[in-house]
Amino acid sequence: MTLLPVVDRELRVASRRRWSYLGRSVAAALALLVVAWFLILERSLSLNQLGKQLFGVTTFFAGLFAYLCGAVYSADSLSVERREGTLGLLFLTDLKGYDVLLGKLAASSLSCTFHLVASLPVMAVAILLGGVTFGEYGRMVAFLVNLLGCSLSLGILASTMTADSKRAAAITLAFLLGLAGLMPALGGITYWLGWKFDIGSSTEREVFVSTLFLWETPVTGFFGAFDSEYSSQPRLYLGSMAYMAVVSLLALALGAFRLPRIWQEKTGSTERRGLKGWIENRRWPTAASRAAWRARLLLESPLVWLSGRYWMRSASVWIFLGVAAVIFGIFGLEIGKDWFEQPTFITTSILIHLGLKMWIAAESPRQFHEDRRSGGMELLLSTPMSVSDLVEGRLRAIRRQFEYPLLLVLAVDAVFLFTGIRWGLDNSRDEWTAFWVSRMLLLVADAYAMAWSGMWIGMKVSGNRTTGHVLLRILVLPWLIVAVVMTFVGLLSAGGSTFFTSFGFVGAIVCWVLLCVANNVYWLTSAQRQLTESFRDLGIARPGEKKLSPSA
């Protein structure tokens, strides 16, 4: 009898995929590009300094990749089986929960493990340059492997909690944020309470917090792998490694326990329970009130009416903004006037904008992609509604979910703008105004481009990583272009050219806005054209099926 038969089967299947081999080459090539880019820009440093900084840059990107692998690779490994109804077939055999869970974990982890391993020899270039020891490199490799396993374990646990791919990815991100920040946050609260009620001295509070809370995070393990930190406090690195290993084992154990108990379809009452059911009962106390609300949505568009079933998605955006406002207010009340300064405004705006943009990138392709996967798109195309009706209805649903929250965020940005101007920005008023106006403009432009590009990606992409496609086109691509331009700037500046150094801060902001707007216009017009031309051809093909030729 084969030990862990699902693992054996999944690894055999994964080994036959072309991307399992091509992905290693792509990962190594990207790592080499990062190294080459860094060496070009920082070639004036000494070899020891160059090796240390290169090692820090490459390990940071490798750590970020390992940290996010759970949300990208393993979060949908079991939920897809639940959506397709095939999970129960596995439990008709004598397989145990850990057999299925470890098999799916092996299948989802193979590609990302290859990617990480392919980048390790490139990271070792820093040893040849000097400034990095073999022990430092070995500790970092052990940390990256441990972090990758922990992230994938949390992703597979999240995959047992829901059948929705987007929700599974969101749960995984929440787990990862808790992994990195929960214990340090508790330590910060403990220190604040000790300071508030004058418990112990400042040194005693710092020792207490560092002993109990600061090592339970991957951040401590990352910095603790370097010789400068490991030589003085090796327990922090070892504690972080043990913490991630324990979290991985607990996540796998809980997932294996839950898996045999979640595949059955629940029957019985359809009445919602819990907080969501309580809110629904207060919002629509009778069936007639709910029917009247759905009828108003139907007047806007049938697609808006369909989206009305998931009213919690719109409410979640408001909850997100409300929680952010409460946290901002609590810090403001506690810290006082020093909290309401320009760095706080900038950091808050960046986090809120990024969160909303990622949310739009996740939601815009969702409905069309799910309809294609379930076969509902074929039913929609068989109705009298035209392609323009479907696209316009979906666009209205997206606007209904995000339009008013975006307007509120723009109003808050305007408050930050005028508050900063009023509070002592006499010498940099133009730069401050240009910064906030550009942010407000790009929030609207990026959101609109993401809505259209997301609808097209939902129709085109066969996999479940539609969010990444949207973010890559709208947010990541301009930064890649800037990186290329900066490389040429560095080369020309080294040769004595001053052409690119003549721009000031306002000029740089204007160039950035023009670049982002041009990128948005390109993808927006491309999505509009392709939705018009190929919507029906793609709508009748399920994700993963080949596109029908025009002559078919």
N, C-alpha and C positions, 0 to 999 in steps of 0.2 A: 504494500500500500504506500502511495506517495504521501510524504509529509507535507502538509499545507497544499493540497492539490490546486486550490484556486490561485495561490501565489505562483505555482509552477505554470499554470495555464496562462495567467495574465502576463507573466514575464516572457513566455514564448510568443504571445501575440505582439507585445510591445517590441520585441526584438526584430520583428518582421516589418515594422513601420519604417518608411524611408526617413522620416524626420528624426527618428532616434539616432541616425548616423549623421544626417546633415546638420542637425541642431548643434552637435559638438563642434563642428567646423565653424558654424555661425557664431557660437559663443566665444570660441578662441579668437576669431577674427575681430569681434567687437572689443575683446579685452586688449588685443594688440593695437587697435585703433586708439583706445583710451591711453595706452602707454605711449604711443607715438605722439599723440596730441600733447600729452603732458611734457614729454621730453623736448618737443619743439618750443613750447612756451616757457619752460623753466630751465633751459640749457645753460643759463648764466650761473646757476648754483654750483656749489662744489659737489663731488660725487657722493659724499656721505649725506649731505643735505638732500640731494636729489633722490637717493635711495630711500631715505626715511619718508619724504613727502610722497614719493611714488607708491610706496607700500601703503601709506595711509589712504591715498585716493583709491587704489585698486581694491583694498579690503573693504572700504566703505561701500563701494558699489556692489561688491560680492555679498556683503552682509545685508544690504537693502534687498537684493534679489532673493537671498535665502529667507529673509523675513517675510516677504510677500508671496512666496511660493504656495503657501497654504490656501490663500484666497484665489490664486490663479489656477492651480493644478488640481488640488484634492477636494476643494469645496463642493464640486459638482459630481464627484465620482460615484457616490451612492444615491444622491437625489435624482440623478438621471434614471437610475434603475427603478426608483419609486414612481417617477412620472410615466415611464413606459410600461409599468406593471410587471416587470421581469424579476423583481427582487424576490417575490414569493416563490418563484420556480426554483431558486437556489435552495430554499429551505424545505422543499419537498424531498430533498435528499437527506443524508445523515450529516451534512455540513453543519458546523457550529458557527456562532456569530463571529468568533475570532478568525475562522477560516476565510469568510467572505470579506471581513474588514481588512485583514492583512493582504488579501489578494488585490483588492481595489487600491490599497495604499501602495503596493508594489507597482501596480500599473501606472498610477498617477505620479509616482516619484521617480520613475526611471529617466524620463526626459530631463527633468530639472536637475537630477543628480549628475547626468552626463554634462549638462551645461556648466554646473559648478566645478566639476572635476576638470573640464577642459580649460577653465580659466586659472587653475592653480599653478601650472608651469609658468604662465605669464606673470603671475604675482611673484614668482621666485626670481624674476629679473632684478628686483630690488636687492636681493642678497649679493648678486654679482656687482652691483654698483657700490655697495658698502653701506654701513649704517644700520643694517638689519641682520640679526643673528639667526642661526638655524633654530634655536629654541623659540624665538619670537615667531618665526614662520610656522613652526609646528603647533604652537599654542593657537595661533589664528586659524589654521586649517581645522584643528579639532573643534574650535568654537563655531566655525561656519557649518561644519557637518552636524553638530549638535543643534544649532539654530534651525537648520533646514529640516531636520527630523521633527523638532518641536512644532514648527509652523505647519508641516504636513499633517501631523497628528491632530492639531487643533482644527485644521480644515476638514479632516475626515470625520471628526466629532460633529462639527457643524453640519456636515452633509447628512447625518442621521436625524437632524432636528427639523428638516423641512424638505419638501419636494421641489421648491422653487429655487432655481439656480442663483438668481440675484439675491434672494434673501439668505441663501447659504453663504454666498460671498460676503454679505454684510455682517452676518453673524461671525464669520471667521475674522474679518477685520476688527470687530469688537473684541473678540478673544485676543487678537494680537496686540491691540492697544492695551488691554488689561494685562497681558503678559509683560509689556514693556513699562507701563506706567502705574499699575494699580498699587503695588507695594511702595514705590517712591512717593506716590501721592498720599498714601496713608502715613508714611513717615513725615511728610511735610505738614500734614494736619496735626500729627502728634507733637511735632516741634512747635507749631503755632499755639496749640492748646497749652503746652508747657510755658511758653512765653506769655500767653494771655493771663494765665492764672499764677504766674511766678512760681513754677514748680522746678526746683533745682537751678543750678547755674547754667550759663550758656554752654560751657564745655561739657557738662554732664548731659545736657540734652543732645548735643551733637554726637557724643559717643553712643548714647542710647539709640538714636535714630540710625546711625551708620552701622551699628551692630545688628539691629533687628530688621531694617527695612531696605537699605541701599544696595544690597547684593542680589536681591530677588528681581533682577531685570537683565535682559540681554545687553543693555547699554554698558553695564558694569563689566560684563564679560568681555565685550569688545575692547574697551580701553584697558582692561586689566591684562589683556594678552601682550601688550607692549612691555618691553623690558623696563622702562622707566616706572611703570606702575606695579608690575609683577614683582620686581625686586624688593619693593617696600611693603606691599600688601598682597601677598599671593592668595590669602584666604578669600579676597573679594572675587578673583577670577574663578577659583575652585568652587566657591559657593554659587556663583552664577551658573557655572556648568552643571552642578548638581541640581539646581533649581529647574533648569530647562529639561534635564533628563527626567526628573520626577513629574513635571507637568506633562511631558510626552507620554509617560507610562500611564498616568491617570486618565489622560484623554483617550488613549487606546482602550484601556480597560472599560471606561464608561461607554465608549462607542460600541465595543463588543457586547456589552450587557444590553444596550438599547436596541441593537440591530434586529434580533429575532422578534422583538415586541412591537415593531413599527410597520411591518409590511402589510398587516391586515387592514382592510378598509373598515373604517368605523361606521356603524349603522345606528339608527335610532333617531332621536330628535335633531332637527336641523337648527334649533334655536341656539344662537351664539351665547357663550358664557364668558365669564371673566370681565375684565375692564372694557374690552371692546364691545361685548354684549350690553354692558351697563350703559355705555355711551350711546349705542344705537337705540336702546329703549327710551332714553331721555330725548334723543334727537327726533325719533319717529315713534311716538307712543302708540300709534295705531297703524294698521296696514294701509289705510286710506292715505295717511300722511306720507308714508313711504312711496306709495303709488303716484301721488301728486308730484313728489320731488323727482321721481324717475321720468314722469311725463314731461316736466320742464326740461330735463336733459335731452329727451328725445326730440324736442322742438329744435334744439341746437344742431344735433347730428346723431345718427345712430351709433357712430363710434364714441361720441361723448356719453351716450346712454350706456354703452357697454363698459366704458371706463368707470361709470358711476358705481358699479359693483364694488370697486376697490377704493372707496372713499378714504380709507385710512392712509393711502399713499399721499394724498393731498394734505391730510391732517398731520402726517409725519414731518412734512417740510416746516409747518408752523411750529410743531413741537421742537424741532431742531433749533429754529430761531429763538423760540421762547427760552429754551435751556441756555443757549448762548447769552441771551440778554440777562438772565438770572445770574449766571456765573460772572459776567462783566459787572453787574451791579453789586454783587457780594464783594468782589475784590475792590471795587470803588469805595464802598462803605468802610471797608476795613483799612485800606491803605490811605485813603483820603485824596487830597488834591494831586499828590505825586502820581497817582494812577492815571489821571486824565491828561496825559502828555502824548506827544507825537509818536514815539515808538509804540505805545500801547494801541493807538488808533491804527497804525500801519499793520501791526501784527494781527489784531482782531479782524481787520478787513481782509487781509490775505487768507486767513483761515476760513472765514465765512464764504468768500468768493470761491475758494478752492473746493469747499464742501458742496456748494450749490452746483458748481460746474460738473463735478464728478457725479452728483445725483442726476443731473440732466443727461449726462452721457450714459448712465445706467438705465434710465427710464425711457428715453426716446426710441431705442430700437426694440423695447420689450414686447409691445403688443403685436406688432407685425411678425416678429420672430416666433412668438408663441402661437399665433394663429397659423403660421406656416407649418409649424411642428405638429400641431394638433389636427390639421386639416380644416380648421375654421376659415382659412383664407379662401379655399375653394368655394365654400358656401357663400362668403361675402361677394366673390366675383360672379356668382350665379344670380345675384340679386340685380334689380334695375339700377343700382348705384354705379356711377362711373368711377374711373380711376381717380379723377380729380375730387370727387365726393369723398372717397376713402382717405385720400391724402389730406384733404382739408379738414375732415372730421378728426383724424388722428392729431393733426397740428392744433386743433382747438382743444383737444383733450390735454395735450402737453401744456398749452397756454393756461388752461384752467387750473392745472396743478402748480405751475411755477410763476405765473405772471404777477400776482399780487405780492408774493414773497420777494420777488426780484425788485418790485417797486419800493417795498419797505427797505430793502438793503440799500438801494440807491438813495433813498431819503436819509438813511443813517450815514452813508458816505458823504452826503452833502453837509450834514451836521459836523462830521469830523473835519471836512474841508474848511468850513467857516470858523469852527472853533480853533483850529490850528492857526489860521490867519489872524484871529483876534488875540491869541496868546503868544505874542512875541516872535513873529517871523518876518521882521522888517527886511532882513538881508536876503532871505530866500523865499519870498512870497511867490515869485514866478515859478520856481521849481516845485514848491508845494502844490500850487494850483494845477500845474501841468501833470503832476503825478496823480492827483485824485481825479481830474477830468479824464485822463487816459484810462484809469481803472474803471470808472463808471461806463465809459464808452465801450471798452473791451468786454465788460460783463454782459452788456446787451448783445454785442456783436457775436461773442462766443456762444451765448445761449441760443441765439437764433440759428447760427450755423450748426450747432450740435443737434438741434431739433430736426433739421432737414437731413443732415448727414446720418443721424441715428436711424431715421426712418428707412433710408436707403440701405444702411448696413444691416438692419433687421430683415430686409428682404433678400440680401445678397449673401451674408455670411452663414455658413452651414454649422459652425461650432457655437459654443455658448459664451465665447469671450468677445461679445459685441462691444462691451464697455471699453475694452482696451483699444479696439479699432477706432472708436470715436475720439478717445483721448489722444491717441497717437496722431491723428490727423489735425485736430484743432489746437491742442495744447503743446504736445511734445515737438511736433515738426518745426514750429518757429524757433524753439530753443536749439534744435539741431542746426538750423540755418545760422543762428547767431554764433554757435560754437565754431562752425566753419569760417565765418567772417572773422571772428576773433583770432583764429589761427593765422589767417592771412595778414591781419592787423599786426600780430606779433612778429611775423616774418618781415613785413615791410618796415615796421618800427625799428627792428634790429638793423635794417639796412639804411636807416637814416631818413625814412619817409615820415612826413608829418601830416599827410593828407587826412588820415583817419583820426588823428588826435586833435583836429581843429573843432570838432563838435563839442558843445557843452552838454550839461545835463538835460536841458530842455530839448536840444537837438536830438540827443539820444532817445528821449521819450517819444518824440515825434516819429523818428525812424522806426522805433519798435511798434508803435501804433499802426503805421502804414504797412509794415510787414505783416502784422497779425490780421489786419483788415483785408489785405490782399489774399492771404491764405484762406480766410473765412469766405471771401467772395468766390474763390476758385472752387472750394469744396461744396459750397452752397449751390452754385450754379450747376456744378457737375451732378449733385444729388437730384436737383430739380429736373434736369434733362433726362437722367437715367430712370428716375421714377416714372416719368411720362412715357418713355420708350419701351421699358422692359418690365413694367410692373406685372402685367398679366402672365408673361412667360415665367417669371420667377414665382408668382403666386400659386401656380398649379404644380410646382415642384416642391417636395418636402426637403427640409435641410439635410444635406448629405447626398441628395440625388443630383444627377447631372442635369444641367440646364438644357431645356429643349431647344433644338435648332429652329430658326424661323420657318424652315420648310416642313417641320414636323406637324 
